[in-house]
Amino acid sequence: MEEMLEKILNIEPCNEFLQYIVERVQRDDYRGIQISQHNRYDMDIVIAILKNVYDVVQDDFLPVPLGDISTDVIRESAEGTHPEFAVVVEKINSEIGRTTENSLKKNFFVDFSRAGFIDRFGKDKKMLDPNNRSHVHFVKLTEDAIALIQEETIVGQYYIFSRKIDTLFGDAISDLAEMIYHSTYSNDSISYTEFQYILSDTRKTAEEKIYLLSSYRDLNELQKKNVHRMLKDYCNPDNFDGSKTVKRDFHNWRNETQQIMQLLKNTIYFDVREKNFALNRGKFGIFPEISRQQRRLSVKQEYFSNHKVIKRDGFDLHHVVPIKFVRNKEEFILIDNYKNLIYMERSVHKNIKDYHIVLHVDSGIVKFEDIYSNSNPIEATNNLSVMYNEDLSSIMVSHNKDILRERFEWRQ
């Protein structure tokens, strides 16, 4: 096994991508971003499933049978005690040609809960944490799910679907789009392989991923083919003893990438083709049509220049109003603006939730409030946990109000 990895390194000595990928495939979390592979689906399938749930129970609770439904006897029993659930499964099957009671419960509903299309409930109808394993007795469509199935325009569907898929991936999708947009690869196609080997890694920063992408592209086509072949040979489950955690499985890793691409193709962020994807600058995309020569100065560079801030370890640039709320090109330009950025300590950044988007700045104290509730604001101190130019604080707050009025019809 060590010899196989050594051969990969010897393809091009000193190439940093090769050093990285050899280190990565030895980690138990080598697959990076993960999602259920048991059921391939896209926006049309999601809408079909949600619509059939709505047709049966509308916005009420759908009772869900417990346990595996694996035999005709159990199935008949489930139909007798959970007739609505049986009808939903039958209607979905008649429309998309596939699903079972178990796949709907254990695969689709799990992902849908994490994305925010459904809420799951226990026996007492108390909502369950979407990330915890619990006995699910009921499910209920969320407002976003109903909005998706009732939306009449494809652009509107793409926007809602994009936001919920981003939630499923923990904002990794909008972060990926933002990273590519602000890189030298803004106008390039990215291969599935480059996503699998580099961009799917949850441990690396945006800057590190772009650097590794450049290193990978330094290899010639024959070297890339050899890397691919050797990684497939190494990541063979038969090469490893023990549980699935310690095994390496190239085909599962690749299937993971293909399922992610299946979901990305219906988002406003990406134009996904058979073997590659790029930023979506088309009719349904949010990115403006500009050439490499016309690209304006990166907003990140504008932030550091205008705020006279020096980069430091452990800090991230944060969009006060996240990219995930963008619905069109005009809003993208308004939100992807240095006035909507703030440089903050990573530990603070992790505590900020989706709707902590109302900005207050007073005497060096920055406060991020939930737009729908004034409770539990996040506070940070200038020159300690955030870094900005005090002279620009009023501009930041004013721009924040402009975005909130334009995007959320917010008034205060």
C-alpha positions in Angstrom: 0.0 0.0 0.0 2.8 2.4 0.8 4.4 1.6 -2.5 1.2 2.6 -4.3 1.2 6.0 -2.7 4.9 6.4 -3.4 4.2 5.8 -7.1 1.7 8.6 -7.0 4.2 11.0 -5.5 6.8 10.0 -8.1 4.6 11.0 -11.0 5.9 14.6 -10.6 8.2 15.1 -7.6 7.6 18.3 -5.6 4.1 18.8 -7.1 2.0 20.0 -4.1 -1.3 18.5 -5.4 0.2 15.0 -5.4 1.5 15.5 -1.9 -1.9 16.7 -0.8 -3.9 13.9 -2.5 -1.7 11.2 -1.0 -2.2 12.7 2.5 -6.0 13.1 1.9 -6.7 9.5 0.8 -5.1 8.3 4.1 -7.6 10.2 6.1 -10.9 8.6 7.3 -12.8 11.7 6.1 -11.1 11.6 2.6 -14.5 11.9 0.9 -15.1 15.4 2.2 -18.6 16.8 1.5 -21.1 13.9 1.9 -24.7 13.4 1.1 -27.0 10.4 0.8 -26.2 8.3 -2.3 -29.0 5.8 -1.9 -31.4 7.8 -4.0 -30.3 10.0 -7.0 -32.6 13.0 -7.3 -32.8 16.5 -8.7 -35.3 19.4 -8.4 -38.0 17.7 -10.5 -38.0 14.6 -8.3 -38.0 16.7 -5.1 -41.0 18.7 -6.4 -42.8 15.5 -7.3 -42.3 14.0 -3.9 -43.3 17.1 -2.0 -46.3 17.7 -4.3 -47.6 14.2 -3.6 -47.2 14.7 0.1 -49.1 18.0 -0.2 -51.9 16.4 -2.3 -52.6 13.9 0.5 -52.2 16.0 3.7 -51.6 19.6 2.6 -49.8 21.4 5.4 -50.9 18.9 8.1 -49.0 16.1 9.7 -48.3 12.9 7.7 -48.1 9.9 10.0 -45.1 7.7 9.3 -44.9 4.0 10.1 -42.0 2.9 12.3 -39.4 0.2 11.5 -38.4 -1.4 8.2 -41.2 -2.3 5.8 -39.6 -5.3 4.2 -42.4 -7.8 3.5 -45.9 -7.8 2.0 -47.4 -8.7 5.4 -45.7 -5.7 7.1 -46.6 -3.6 4.1 -50.3 -4.5 4.4 -50.2 -3.7 8.1 -48.6 -0.4 7.4 -51.2 0.4 4.8 -53.9 -0.4 7.4 -52.5 1.7 10.1 -50.9 4.5 8.0 -53.2 4.8 4.9 -52.0 8.3 4.1 -48.4 7.2 3.9 -49.3 4.3 1.7 -51.2 6.6 -0.7 -48.2 9.0 -0.8 -45.8 6.2 -1.8 -48.2 4.9 -4.4 -48.7 8.4 -6.0 -44.9 9.0 -6.0 -44.3 5.7 -7.7 -46.9 6.4 -10.4 -45.3 9.7 -11.2 -41.5 9.1 -11.0 -41.5 5.3 -11.4 -39.5 4.6 -8.2 -39.5 4.8 -4.5 -40.4 2.5 -1.6 -41.7 3.0 1.9 -38.2 2.5 3.3 -36.4 4.8 0.8 -39.0 7.6 1.4 -38.6 7.3 5.1 -34.9 6.5 5.5 -33.3 8.4 2.6 -35.5 11.1 1.0 -37.1 12.3 4.2 -33.7 12.4 6.0 -32.2 14.7 3.3 -35.4 16.7 3.0 -35.3 17.4 6.7 -31.7 18.5 6.7 -32.4 20.8 3.7 -35.5 22.3 5.4 -38.2 20.9 3.0 -39.9 18.9 5.8 -39.9 18.9 9.6 -39.9 15.6 11.4 -41.7 14.9 14.7 -41.8 12.4 17.5 -44.7 10.6 19.0 -45.7 13.7 21.0 -45.5 15.9 17.8 -42.4 17.7 19.2 -40.1 18.6 16.4 -36.9 16.5 16.1 -33.4 17.7 15.4 -32.8 17.0 11.7 -29.3 15.8 12.4 -30.1 13.3 15.1 -31.3 9.8 14.8 -34.7 9.5 16.4 -38.0 7.6 16.0 -40.0 9.6 13.5 -43.8 9.4 13.9 -44.8 12.3 11.7 -43.5 14.6 9.0 -44.8 18.0 7.9 -44.0 20.2 4.9 -42.3 23.5 5.6 -43.3 26.8 4.2 -40.4 26.7 1.8 -41.5 23.3 0.5 -45.0 24.6 -0.2 -43.6 27.7 -1.8 -41.5 25.5 -4.1 -44.4 23.3 -5.3 -46.6 26.3 -5.8 -44.0 28.5 -7.5 -45.0 29.0 -11.2 -41.7 30.3 -12.6 -38.6 28.2 -13.2 -36.5 31.1 -12.0 -38.4 31.1 -8.7 -38.1 27.4 -8.3 -34.3 27.5 -8.9 -33.9 30.2 -6.3 -35.9 28.3 -3.6 -34.2 25.0 -4.5 -30.7 26.6 -4.4 -31.3 28.0 -0.9 -32.5 24.7 0.5 -29.7 22.6 -1.1 -27.2 25.1 0.3 -28.8 24.5 3.7 -28.4 20.7 3.2 -24.7 21.2 2.5 -24.1 23.6 5.4 -23.6 26.6 3.0 -20.9 24.7 1.1 -22.6 25.4 -2.2 -22.8 29.2 -2.0 -19.2 29.2 -0.5 -18.0 27.1 -3.5 -19.6 29.6 -5.9 -18.1 32.6 -4.1 -14.7 31.0 -4.0 -14.7 30.3 -7.7 -16.0 33.7 -8.6 -13.2 35.5 -6.7 -10.5 33.2 -8.1 -8.6 33.2 -11.4 -10.9 30.4 -12.5 -14.1 32.6 -12.6 -14.6 32.0 -16.3 -13.3 28.4 -16.4 -15.0 25.1 -16.4 -14.2 22.9 -13.4 -14.1 19.1 -13.9 -16.0 16.7 -11.7 -12.5 15.2 -11.0 -11.2 18.5 -9.7 -14.2 18.9 -7.4 -13.8 15.3 -6.2 -10.1 15.6 -5.5 -9.8 19.2 -4.2 -13.0 21.3 -3.9 -15.0 18.8 -1.9 -12.4 18.9 1.0 -14.1 20.3 4.1 -10.7 20.9 5.8 -9.1 23.3 3.3 -9.6 27.0 3.1 -10.7 28.7 -0.2 -7.2 30.0 -0.8 -5.7 26.5 -0.3 -8.2 24.9 -2.6 -7.5 27.4 -5.4 -3.7 26.9 -4.9 -4.1 23.1 -5.1 -6.3 23.4 -8.2 -3.5 25.4 -9.9 -1.0 22.7 -8.9 -3.2 19.9 -10.3 -3.5 21.8 -13.6 0.3 22.0 -13.8 0.2 18.2 -14.5 0.0 17.2 -18.1 -2.9 15.0 -19.3 -0.9 11.7 -19.2 0.1 12.5 -15.6 -3.5 13.2 -14.6 -4.6 9.9 -16.1 -2.0 8.1 -14.2 -3.0 9.8 -10.9 -6.6 8.8 -11.6 -5.7 5.2 -12.4 -3.5 4.9 -9.3 -6.0 6.4 -7.0 -8.6 4.0 -8.2 -6.2 1.1 -7.6 -5.4 2.4 -4.1 -9.0 3.2 -3.1 -10.2 -0.4 -3.5 -12.1 -1.7 -0.5 -10.5 -5.1 -1.0 -7.1 -3.5 -0.1 -8.3 -2.7 3.5 -9.4 -4.7 6.5 -11.9 -3.6 9.1 -15.0 -1.4 9.0 -16.2 0.9 6.2 -14.6 3.8 8.1 -11.1 2.5 7.5 -11.7 1.3 4.0 -11.3 3.5 0.9 -13.8 3.2 -1.9 -13.1 5.2 -5.0 -16.5 4.3 -6.7 -18.5 5.5 -3.7 -16.4 8.7 -3.6 -17.1 9.2 -7.3 -20.8 8.5 -6.9 -20.9 11.1 -4.1 -19.5 13.7 -6.6 -22.0 12.7 -9.3 -25.0 13.0 -6.9 -23.8 16.4 -5.8 -23.5 17.5 -9.4 -27.1 16.2 -10.0 -28.3 18.6 -7.3 -26.1 21.6 -8.4 -27.5 21.5 -11.9 -30.8 23.0 -10.7 -29.3 25.8 -8.7 -28.8 29.4 -9.6 -25.1 29.1 -8.9 -23.8 26.6 -11.5 -24.1 25.5 -15.1 -23.5 21.7 -14.8 -22.6 19.6 -17.9 -21.8 15.9 -18.3 -18.2 16.1 -16.9 -17.7 19.7 -15.7 -19.4 22.7 -14.2 -19.0 26.4 -14.3 -20.5 29.5 -12.7 -24.0 30.1 -14.0 -24.0 33.3 -16.0 -27.0 32.3 -18.1 -30.7 33.1 -17.9 -31.2 31.3 -14.6 -27.8 32.3 -13.1 -26.9 35.1 -10.7 -23.5 36.0 -12.0 -23.0 38.9 -14.4 -21.8 38.3 -18.0 -18.3 39.7 -17.9 -15.0 38.7 -19.5 -11.8 38.1 -17.7 -10.5 41.5 -18.8 -13.7 43.2 -17.6 -13.7 41.7 -14.1 -13.7 44.4 -11.5 -11.3 44.5 -8.6 -12.1 41.7 -6.2 -14.3 42.9 -3.5 -12.1 41.1 -1.0 -9.1 43.2 -2.2 -11.4 46.3 -1.9 -12.2 45.5 1.7 -8.5 45.1 2.8 -7.6 48.3 0.9 -10.4 50.5 2.1 -10.4 49.3 5.7 -6.6 49.2 5.8 -6.7 45.7 7.3 -3.8 43.2 7.1 -4.7 39.5 6.7 -4.2 37.4 9.8 -4.5 33.7 10.6 -7.8 32.5 12.0 -9.8 35.2 10.4 -12.4 35.0 7.5 -14.1 37.6 5.4 -17.9 37.3 6.1 -20.8 38.6 4.0 -23.1 40.3 6.5 -26.0 39.4 4.1 -25.0 36.0 2.7 -24.7 35.2 -1.0 -27.3 32.5 -0.5 -30.0 35.2 -0.3 -29.2 36.5 -3.8 -32.1 36.0 -6.3 -30.8 37.8 -9.4 -27.8 39.6 -10.9 -28.8 43.0 -9.5 -28.9 41.6 -6.0 -25.6 39.8 -6.5 -23.8 43.1 -7.3 -25.4 44.7 -4.2 -24.6 41.8 -1.8 -21.2 40.9 -3.3 -19.8 44.3 -2.3 -17.0 45.2 0.1 -19.4 47.3 2.1 -21.3 44.1 2.9 -18.1 42.4 4.1 -16.5 42.3 7.5 -13.3 40.5 8.6 -13.8 38.4 11.7 -12.3 35.7 13.8 -13.3 32.3 12.6 -14.7 31.2 16.0 -17.1 34.2 15.9 -17.9 33.5 12.2 -19.1 30.0 13.1 -21.7 31.3 15.6 -23.4 33.5 13.0 -26.6 32.0 11.7 -28.4 32.6 8.4 -30.5 35.5 9.5 -28.0 37.4 11.7 -28.0 40.0 9.0 -29.0 43.3 10.6 -25.8 45.2 11.3 -25.2 47.6 14.1 -21.9 49.4 14.8 -21.3 51.6 17.9 -18.0 52.6 19.5 -16.0 49.7 18.2 -18.7 47.1 19.0 -20.3 45.2 16.1 -23.6 43.6 16.6 -25.3 41.1 14.2 -29.1 40.8 14.9 -31.5 38.2 13.6 -33.8 40.1 11.1 -36.8 38.3 12.5 -36.0 38.5 16.2 -33.9 40.8 18.3 -32.9 38.0 20.6 -29.5 36.3 20.8 -27.5 38.9 18.8 -23.8 38.1 18.0 -21.4 40.8 19.2 -17.7 41.3 18.3 -15.1 43.9 19.2 -13.0 45.8 16.7 -9.3 45.1 16.6 -10.0 41.9 18.6 -12.5 39.6 17.0 -13.3 41.8 14.0 -11.1 44.1 11.9 -12.5 47.2 10.1 -12.0 50.9 9.6 -14.0 52.9 12.2 -14.3 55.7 9.7 -16.3 53.4 7.4 -18.7 52.1 10.0 -21.6 54.4 9.0 -21.1 53.4 5.3 -21.3 49.7 6.3 -24.5 50.2 8.3 -26.1 52.3 5.6 -25.3 49.8 2.9 -26.7 47.0 5.1 -30.0 48.9 5.4 -30.1 49.3 1.6 -29.7 45.6 1.1 -32.3 44.7 3.7 -34.9 47.1 2.2 -34.2 45.9 -1.3 -34.1 42.2 -0.5 -36.4 41.7 2.5 -38.6 44.9 2.4 -37.2 45.6 5.9 -38.0 48.8 7.6 -36.7 50.1 11.0 
